[in-house]
Amino acid sequence: MPHSQFHIPKEMINSYVDDSQTFKWNKYDDSCKRTTVTIPTNIVKDIYALTGLPNTPINDNYTSHYIKYNITNEYQIDPHYDSCRVTIIIYLHKNKSIKDSFYVDNKHVENCWSNKDDTYGCLVMWREPGPETEKQFLMEGDWGDDSDDIDWDDRPRGAHHFGNFTGVGRRDVLCIFLYI
């Protein structure tokens, strides 16, 4: 199973996704915008430690995107692979009318959002090594941000995933892409 769920205390990251800050937002499409946020390495290490994945050295080779969706009826995340070995999604906020349908390696993932006032629900996804994916775990070079990536065949990839969201309102997540 290339994913698992866990929770983190809200105070661990609230100061990095505080909307009173001035962020430089990039428009992805009419319903989605994102910005790169700086999260200290020690915080990323603490979050990774809660995933239950094997202890792996975390260095400064990661990217964190704060993503805001303004859903007006339906929104779809097309099937894709992230260009990193491990992705952590932290579920920050969503309007109660929004229904999530999210899949990792074609398996429906349920209950990612926390029902507690003091925690965020989280999902970690990874690509399991095996004969067909061994090449994807070769981590030579600095992959950096995938926005300018052209040669996907030579990149390590995470788990295959996609989603569909219905309803009206806001949906905010923080994604941490670990190039480990």
Protein Blocks (a to p, Z undefined) as FASTA:
>chain_A
ZZdcddddfklmmmmmcckbccddddfblmbccddddddfklmmmmmmmnopacddddfb
dcddddddddfkbacddddddfbfbdcdddfbdcfkbccdddeehiacehkbccbfkbcc
dddddddddfklmmmmpcgdjekjaklpfblmlpccddddddddededddddddddddZZ
